[in-house]
Amino acid sequence: MLLAGMLWGACNGTWNEVTQALLDSAKESVSLGLTMLGILSFWCGIMEIGSRAGLVRWLTGCMAPVLDFLFPELERDHPAREPIAVNIIANMLKVYKILPIIRQFFFPILSTKLVIGNCQNVFANV
């Protein structure tokens, strides 16, 4: 697509406009990347503070009835309860931008093979 745009600009004599549009797009992409880096760094720090302060464990305790209903064979002290609870809470709050951070933060827990009843954990391939 980029090549087609450059070819079209060369054929129509609008090469300067095509070049300017390419430079503007590159500038905007760098700006967006830096903005997203700042947001992700902020939420990663919030997740770390919340985990160290016990907020994640408290929220998991508050979500216990929901988790017991959704995952009846999952034990109360199972390490997968915290990432599941945080993911559900993030979905309820519509905070979709921090979901990759949640996955990265809890990846060591979710990457292990967990067997619940007759089903393998769906998070094993995350």
Order of alpha helices (4+ residues) and beta strands (2+ residues): alpha-alpha-alpha-alpha-alpha-alpha-alpha-beta-beta
